[in-house]
Every structure is written in structure tokens, then in C-alpha cells.
Amino acid sequence: MDELFADVPLQLIESVKENNEKAGMIVTHDRLALWLHQFQTHGLSFHDDAPMESSMHSNQGGKLAVLFHGIRGITGMEEFAEAMQRKLLEEYPEAMPQVSESWRALGLRPDKAYVMMPILVEQIAAGANREKSEWPKALQMISHWLNYVDIYRSEGFNFSNIE
């Protein structure tokens, strides 16, 4: 993980840690805390972030999916981690195969995977009244998700425990 955040300026860590503690954000890795804080407060695009851009050009989408999955396990960070995953796939849809493979290795249920994909029902419904140029992206993500469901089921997982 260190190489992913190596370019983050270390002089900002103390003030960010203090802000994160005040906000109740519990993240133990200093550079990760700074990075999360930047995305929370500045609305950065992954394209604006040098470590993220570098990792995506190195085909590290799967590693980022594992990172976001870990962040989801931190109390109070689930929605934030899911939003980060959606943003990643929205900006880098080509990372979906790597992300899907990481989800499979983690045993992530398809219903949990779906909410981390940029294909929310509200967007699709709103898109029905918009230009059709946005539809291919949503259809591609739905296709990836259905493929993930097939893989999940083929490995012996079932949906009987999904509420």
C-alpha cells in the first residue's frame, strides 16, 4: 500500500490526522488517512490524484477494490468506501474485470457488489429521459454485474442467505 500513497506530501499528515479524529474518522495508516481526507473534502477526481492515476495505468484496479473492501469494514466508512468504488468504476470502467476478480476472491455477495457499481436505479430512471449516449456505460456495467452473478453462483455460492 505504501507505493500507492508514496507521493502524498507528509507535512500535511498531522493536521489531517487531527481533522480526521475530530470528524470521528478512524484510519490508522497516515498516508491513507490523508488521501481519504483529500477525497472527502476536495471532491477530487481519481484523474487528479497522482498515486491513483499511476496505479490505474499499472492495472491495479483489483488492489484498489481490495483496499475499498477493507475500508468498508471500518465503522462509519461503509458508504464512503462504496462511493469511492463507484467513482473508480465510473472513471475507469476498464478496471471492472480486475475489480470483479478481487470481489470474487473476497467472496463479496452480488447484492453488495451491485451497490458499488455506477449503475444506481435512480441514474438509470433519470437516464431514460436523457440522451441515449449515456446508456452504453450503464448497460456495460449491468452486463459485468450479471457476469459476476454467474461466476458467484458457479463457485457454489447461493442466494439463500441474502435478505
C-alpha positions in Angstrom: 0.0 0.0 0.0 2.9 2.4 0.6 3.8 2.6 -3.0 0.2 3.7 -3.8 0.5 6.7 -1.5 4.2 7.5 -1.8 3.6 10.8 -3.5 1.4 12.2 -0.7 3.0 15.2 1.0 3.9 14.1 4.5 4.0 17.6 6.0 0.2 17.6 6.0 -0.3 14.4 7.9 -0.5 15.8 11.4 -3.2 18.4 10.6 -5.2 15.8 8.6 -4.9 13.3 11.4 -6.3 15.9 13.8 -9.2 16.8 11.5 -10.0 13.1 10.9 -10.0 12.5 14.7 -12.4 15.4 15.2 -14.6 14.0 12.4 -14.5 10.6 14.0 -12.8 9.0 11.1 -10.7 6.1 12.2 -7.9 5.3 9.8 -4.6 4.1 11.1 -2.3 4.4 8.0 -1.2 8.1 7.9 -1.0 8.4 4.1 -4.2 6.6 3.6 -5.9 9.0 6.1 -4.5 12.0 4.2 -5.7 10.6 0.9 -9.2 9.8 2.2 -9.4 13.3 3.7 -8.5 14.9 0.4 -11.2 12.9 -1.5 -13.8 13.7 1.2 -13.2 17.4 1.4 -12.0 18.4 -2.0 -14.1 16.3 -4.3 -11.1 15.1 -6.3 -11.4 13.0 -9.4 -9.2 9.9 -9.5 -7.6 11.5 -12.6 -6.5 14.4 -10.3 -4.7 12.1 -7.9 -1.1 11.1 -9.0 -0.9 7.8 -7.0 -4.4 6.8 -8.2 -3.7 7.7 -11.8 -0.4 5.8 -11.6 -2.0 2.7 -10.1 -4.7 2.6 -12.7 -2.2 2.8 -15.5 -0.4 -0.1 -13.8 -3.6 -2.2 -13.9 -4.0 -2.0 -10.1 -7.8 -1.7 -10.1 -8.1 -5.1 -8.3 -5.8 -3.9 -5.5 -7.9 -0.8 -5.1 -11.1 -2.9 -4.8 -9.4 -4.9 -2.0 -8.5 -1.6 -0.3 -12.0 -0.2 -0.6 -13.4 -3.5 0.7 -11.1 -3.1 3.8 -12.2 0.5 4.3 -15.9 -0.7 4.2 -15.1 -2.7 7.3 -14.2 0.4 9.3 -17.1 1.6 11.4 -18.8 4.6 9.7 -16.8 4.2 6.5 -19.1 1.8 4.5 -20.9 4.4 2.5 -17.7 6.3 1.8 -15.9 3.2 0.6 -18.8 2.3 -1.6 -18.8 5.8 -3.1 -15.1 5.5 -3.8 -15.6 2.2 -5.5 -18.4 3.6 -7.7 -16.2 6.6 -8.6 -13.3 4.3 -9.5 -15.5 2.3 -11.9 -17.2 5.4 -13.3 -13.9 6.9 -14.2 -12.1 3.7 -15.1 -14.8 1.2 -16.4 -11.9 -0.8 -18.0 -10.9 -1.8 -14.4 -14.1 -3.8 -13.9 -12.6 -7.2 -14.8 -9.8 -6.7 -12.2 -12.3 -5.4 -9.6 -14.7 -8.3 -10.3 -11.9 -10.8 -9.8 -11.0 -9.2 -6.5 -14.6 -9.2 -5.4 -14.8 -12.9 -6.3 -11.6 -13.7 -4.3 -13.1 -11.8 -1.3 -16.4 -13.7 -1.7 -18.4 -10.5 -2.0 -22.1 -11.2 -2.5 -23.6 -9.9 -5.8 -26.0 -7.6 -3.9 -23.1 -5.9 -2.1 -21.1 -5.7 -5.4 -24.1 -4.1 -7.2 -24.3 -1.1 -4.8 -20.6 -0.4 -5.5 -21.1 -0.1 -9.3 -22.1 3.1 -11.0 -25.5 1.8 -12.1 -27.8 3.0 -9.4 -31.5 2.7 -10.2 -32.1 6.4 -9.8 -29.5 7.1 -12.5 -31.0 4.6 -14.9 -34.5 6.0 -14.4 -33.2 9.6 -14.8 -31.3 8.4 -17.9 -34.5 7.2 -19.6 -35.4 10.9 -20.2 -31.8 11.8 -21.3 -29.7 11.2 -24.3 -29.1 7.6 -25.1 -25.3 8.3 -25.3 -25.1 7.5 -21.5 -26.9 4.2 -21.8 -24.0 2.1 -23.1 -22.0 2.7 -20.0 -24.8 1.6 -17.7 -25.6 -1.4 -19.9 -21.9 -2.4 -19.8 -21.9 -2.3 -16.0 -25.1 -4.3 -15.8 -23.6 -6.9 -18.1 -20.5 -7.0 -15.9 -22.6 -7.4 -12.8 -24.6 -10.3 -14.4 -21.4 -12.0 -15.3 -20.3 -11.6 -11.7 -23.5 -13.2 -10.5 -22.9 -16.2 -12.9 -19.3 -16.6 -11.5 -20.6 -16.3 -7.9 -23.2 -19.0 -8.5 -20.8 -21.3 -10.4 -18.5 -21.4 -7.5 -21.1 -22.9 -5.3 -22.4 -19.7 -3.6 -26.1 -19.3 -3.4 -28.5 -16.5 -2.6 -30.4 -18.2 0.2 -28.7 -16.1 2.8 -29.4 -12.8 1.1 -32.1 -10.8 2.9 
